[in-house]
Amino acid sequence: MKTRITGALCVLVAAALVPCPAYANTWERSEKGNRWMYVSDAGDPATDEWIDEDGKQYYVDSSGYMKTGWLKDKESGNEYYFGDDGVMWSDAFTPDDRYVGPDGRRVTPYDTYRKAVKTQLKKSLNSKKSKESVPQRYFLLTDLNQDGYRDLVIAEWLTEVTDGAAATPVAEDVGTVPGAAAEASVQNGTVIPAGGRLIEISVWDPEEEEFQLAAEFEQTDDWQQHALYFDPQEQGIWMETIERGGDIRLFQMANDTPILENVWSFTMDFDEWGGPVYYRNGVEEDKEVWDRELAFARQERGNTPLSGYLSVTEENISSQVDLMLSEEELDKWEPRD
């Protein structure tokens, strides 16, 4: 009776020029009972086929078994992940720490970036300079050169300073890297000790899919301070370095470049009688001119330091790196048809 009704329906559908529906399919256990198969009423299992059921995506392989784990599409090369229940994951991080987008495809360039960030930060933690000083490392992910990709800044604050004086304790998360002030400063209620400095600045290269080192600072006992500032003209960022002798250097990273260019240098020396001599970009200047040019350079640098540094912990790294992508970000990491 069932067969006759189905046949009659097929005739009517065919007369309406609409494809006749296939027999209803159901999930059934394999002979050994340890795998699932998608079988039609006629007893034929689906093979090498995507299954859309109740809004969920499944895949059965060439043997007719429901796929779990990773699948690489032979034609497109796209990778998809299926849970133990056979459902394709989407917009999620898989158990092996890979990201799949809203359509289920793995976003491989994004995974490469995330892994690179974690590797850089772990490497930083393993490069402590001595047992006498225990550095607290901080990091910031931000788009330094305005190319659409977040770059990496690593900084530290020493719990002990080189002259033996105890530094003020630092809270877990701080707002800004200390600037030129020799004394401790207060930012958002958090005391930041003098002696804070940058460890490295790395810029993401989306073509090479790796970080390019823009600046790396030697971990010596010499007193040195660094600070990064937003360019008020929105032309990238500025870095100011102040050395023990009072020399000041200003570097600029322009938009769409990974390079910090030394734009201004303000240095001091002493003549044979012990009097101070002032140089701007290697040219001797009167003190009045030197001061005026330094003020102009700092005006060009701007007064808004980069903020949002977090202590290097697994929780903070994950909160900054393991992020779901918007449609715009998804297209940036892996343009799609």
Secondary structure, DSSP 4 states (H G I P E B T S, - for coil): -HHHHHHHHHHHHHHTT-PPPPPPEEEEE-TTSSSEEEEETTSPBP-SEEEEETTEEEEE-TTSBBP-EEEE-TTT--EEEE-TTSPBP-SEE-TTS-EE-TTS-B-HHHHHHHHHHHHHHHHHHT----SSS-EEEEEEEE-SSSSSS-EEEEEEEESB-TTSPBPPP--SB-SB---S-SS-EEETTEEE-TT-EEEEEEEEETTTTEEEEEEE----SS-EEEEEEE-TTSSSEEEEEEETT--EEEEEE-TT----EEEEEEEEEE-TTS-EEEEETTEEE-HHHHHHHHHHHHHHH-S-B-B--EE--HHHHHHHHS-PPPHHHHHHHS---
